Amino acid sequence: MDDDKIVSKYLKYLAANNPSSLKLNDDVFFDKKKRLVVSTDTYNEKIHFKNTKKPDLIIKKIIRSSISDLICKGVKPKYIFLSASINNRLSNQPNFLLIVKSLKEELKKYKILLSGGDTTYSKSTKSLENYFIKKYYIPDIAFKIYKYLPSIASSSIDISDGLILDLERMINNQNLGYILSIKDIPISKNLQKLIQLNNFQKKNFVSNGDDYQVLFTSPLKKVEQIKKLSKRINIKITKIGSITNKPNQIINTNGNYLKSIKNKGYLHKFK
């Protein structure tokens, strides 16, 4: 749903008794009797500008686009309120000096007065990006576990093409099924952070492949042995589900049962 539809469906009726709102169809508040026009804008990195490498130019663009909203109504801008959400990459003296220099130039050029605003801290996702790139090329493999698998595993496979796809390969058409608990599948703190920041769903990330972790089945009688082993060799071993005698494929996500999941993993396709 785009912004126009959101405004039309959810917000427009709230401004019905305010003629100066222009039915929320315009970019400004326009009170003709009081000769007052107000415009507000929000700009986001990677949407309205590529990055923050040139903050001096970004501030000029922001101010001039806001001025454009006002002069099209036949009024001269007088005051400007500036709010910014600043992350680690932008928060340094050279960048602040560039921003202030540009801001000073624009205030002078258009004879407007800086009159207030707000600042807040914004977490940068660049460190997350670097983390995932590094893990893609240099995955952490549970190397030490190879010597213990023969004593604890009844079947095993490495997760490279995707958790669910590789699980089904491990079952190998034996008229068996599985129950997976999405909430029990371990993910890194950085992936958890990415999911929370973007309101993603965990189920869409657990079977994308390139994990290079060991997936294995084991009899219930060996649970305690596996727990002790995990602690002794300092490798996290997590129970994420169970094998069933029915050839169904059930994935438990937040208490809901699904017959399948959209992305089971990566299939190599040939023409």
C-alpha positions in Angstrom: 0.0 0.0 0.0 1.5 3.3 -1.0 1.5 6.6 1.0 -1.4 8.1 -0.9 -3.6 5.1 -0.3 -2.7 5.1 3.4 -3.6 8.8 3.8 -6.9 8.3 1.8 -8.0 5.1 3.7 -6.9 5.9 7.3 -6.2 9.6 7.8 -8.2 11.8 5.5 -11.4 11.6 7.5 -9.6 12.8 10.6 -8.9 16.2 8.8 -12.4 16.6 7.4 -13.3 19.5 9.7 -10.1 21.4 8.9 -10.3 23.2 5.6 -6.7 24.4 5.9 -5.6 20.7 5.7 -6.6 20.8 2.0 -8.1 17.4 2.5 -4.6 16.0 2.9 -4.2 16.1 -0.8 -1.4 18.7 -0.8 2.0 18.9 0.8 1.1 21.9 3.0 -1.2 23.2 5.6 -2.7 26.4 4.2 -4.7 28.9 6.4 -5.5 31.7 4.0 -7.1 33.9 6.6 -4.1 33.9 8.9 -1.7 33.8 5.9 0.0 30.8 7.3 1.5 28.0 5.3 3.3 25.0 6.9 5.2 22.2 5.2 6.9 19.2 6.7 9.0 16.5 5.0 10.8 13.3 5.9 13.9 12.1 4.1 15.4 8.6 4.4 18.7 7.3 3.3 18.6 4.8 0.4 15.1 6.1 -0.5 15.5 9.9 -1.0 19.3 9.9 -1.2 21.8 7.1 -1.9 24.0 7.5 1.2 25.3 10.2 3.6 28.7 10.6 1.9 27.8 14.2 1.0 25.8 15.6 3.9 26.4 19.2 2.8 24.5 18.5 -0.4 21.8 16.4 1.3 20.9 19.4 3.6 20.6 21.7 0.6 18.3 19.3 -1.2 16.1 18.9 1.9 15.7 22.7 2.5 15.1 23.5 -1.2 12.5 20.8 -1.7 10.6 22.1 1.4 10.9 25.7 0.1 9.4 24.5 -3.2 6.3 23.2 -1.4 5.7 26.7 0.0 6.5 29.0 -2.9 4.1 27.2 -5.1 1.3 28.6 -2.9 2.5 32.1 -3.5 4.1 32.6 -0.1 7.7 33.5 1.0 9.2 31.0 3.5 10.2 32.7 6.8 11.0 30.0 9.4 12.6 26.5 9.2 12.4 23.7 11.8 14.9 20.9 11.3 14.8 17.4 12.7 17.4 14.7 12.2 17.9 11.1 13.1 21.7 10.7 13.2 23.7 7.4 13.1 27.3 6.6 13.9 28.5 7.1 10.3 27.2 10.7 10.2 28.0 11.6 13.8 31.4 13.2 13.5 32.9 16.7 13.5 33.7 16.9 9.8 30.2 16.0 8.8 28.6 18.4 11.3 30.8 21.2 10.0 29.7 20.5 6.4 26.1 20.4 7.4 26.4 23.7 9.3 28.2 25.4 6.4 25.5 24.4 4.0 22.7 25.2 6.4 24.2 28.7 6.9 24.4 29.3 3.2 20.8 28.2 2.6 19.5 30.4 5.4 21.3 33.4 4.0 20.3 32.7 0.4 16.6 32.4 1.1 16.5 34.8 4.1 14.9 32.2 6.4 15.4 31.7 10.1 16.3 28.5 11.8 13.7 28.3 14.6 13.8 24.8 16.2 13.6 21.1 15.6 14.7 17.9 17.1 17.6 15.4 17.0 17.8 11.8 17.9 20.1 8.8 17.6 19.6 6.3 14.8 21.3 2.9 14.7 23.2 2.3 11.5 22.7 -1.1 9.8 26.1 -0.9 8.1 27.7 -3.1 10.8 24.9 -5.7 10.2 25.7 -5.6 6.5 29.4 -6.2 7.2 28.6 -9.0 9.6 26.5 -10.9 7.0 29.0 -10.4 4.2 31.7 -11.8 6.5 29.7 -14.8 7.6 28.8 -15.5 3.9 32.4 -15.9 2.9 33.8 -17.1 6.3 31.1 -19.3 7.9 31.6 -20.7 11.4 31.6 -24.5 11.0 31.2 -26.8 14.0 34.4 -28.7 13.1 34.9 -30.5 16.4 31.6 -32.3 16.3 32.7 -34.7 13.5 34.3 -37.1 15.9 31.2 -37.4 18.1 28.5 -37.8 15.5 28.9 -41.6 15.1 28.0 -42.1 18.7 25.0 -39.8 18.9 23.4 -39.4 15.4 21.2 -41.9 13.5 21.4 -39.7 10.4 23.0 -36.4 9.5 23.5 -33.9 6.7 25.2 -30.5 6.4 22.9 -27.5 5.9 24.1 -25.7 2.8 21.2 -25.4 0.4 18.6 -24.7 3.1 17.5 -26.2 6.4 14.2 -27.6 5.2 15.4 -28.7 1.8 18.4 -30.5 3.3 16.1 -32.0 6.0 13.9 -33.5 3.4 17.0 -34.9 1.6 18.1 -36.5 4.8 14.7 -38.2 5.2 15.2 -39.3 1.7 11.7 -40.5 0.8 11.4 -42.9 3.7 7.7 -42.2 4.2 8.6 -40.0 7.2 7.6 -36.5 8.1 8.8 -33.9 10.5 7.6 -31.2 12.9 9.8 -28.2 13.1 9.6 -25.4 15.7 10.5 -22.2 14.1 11.0 -20.4 17.4 13.6 -23.1 18.5 15.8 -22.7 15.4 18.8 -20.8 16.6 19.8 -17.6 14.7 22.5 -15.1 15.4 21.9 -12.0 17.4 22.6 -9.9 14.3 19.9 -11.7 12.3 17.5 -11.3 15.2 18.3 -7.6 15.3 17.7 -7.3 11.5 14.4 -9.0 11.8 13.3 -6.7 14.6 14.5 -3.5 12.8 12.6 -4.4 9.7 9.6 -6.2 11.1 10.5 -9.3 9.1 9.3 -12.9 9.9 11.8 -15.4 11.2 10.3 -18.2 9.1 11.5 -16.5 5.9 15.1 -16.6 7.0 15.6 -20.1 8.5 16.0 -22.0 5.2 17.9 -19.7 2.9 21.1 -21.8 2.8 24.8 -21.2 3.3 24.6 -22.1 7.0 27.2 -24.9 6.9 25.9 -26.3 10.2 25.3 -30.0 11.0 21.7 -31.3 11.1 21.2 -34.7 12.6 18.6 -37.0 14.1 19.1 -38.9 17.3 17.0 -41.3 19.5 15.3 -39.7 22.5 17.3 -41.8 24.9 20.4 -39.9 23.9 19.1 -36.4 24.8 21.0 -36.2 28.1 24.2 -37.5 26.5 23.9 -34.8 23.8 23.3 -32.0 26.4 26.5 -33.1 28.3 28.5 -33.3 25.1 27.4 -29.8 24.0 28.5 -28.4 27.3 31.8 -30.3 27.3 33.0 -29.3 23.7 31.4 -25.9 23.9 29.3 -26.3 20.8 25.6 -25.3 20.9 23.4 -28.2 19.9 19.7 -27.4 19.7 16.6 -29.6 19.4 14.5 -27.9 16.7 11.9 -30.6 16.0 11.1 -34.3 15.6 10.7 -36.9 13.0 7.3 -38.5 12.6 6.0 -41.8 11.1 3.6 -39.9 8.9 4.8 -38.4 5.6 3.5 -35.0 6.4 5.5 -31.8 6.6 4.4 -29.7 9.5 6.2 -26.5 10.6 5.2 -25.0 13.9 5.6 -21.2 13.9 4.4 -19.3 16.9 1.8 -22.0 17.6 0.5 -22.1 14.1 0.8 -25.2 11.9 1.7 -24.9 8.3 1.7 -27.7 5.7 4.7 -26.1 3.9 6.9 -23.0 3.8 7.5 -20.9 0.7 11.2 -21.1 0.7 12.6 -24.5 1.5 16.1 -23.7 0.1 18.2 -23.3 -3.0 17.7 -25.6 -5.9 20.3 -25.7 -8.7 18.4 -25.3 -11.9 19.8 -26.2 -15.3 18.4 -25.4 -18.8 
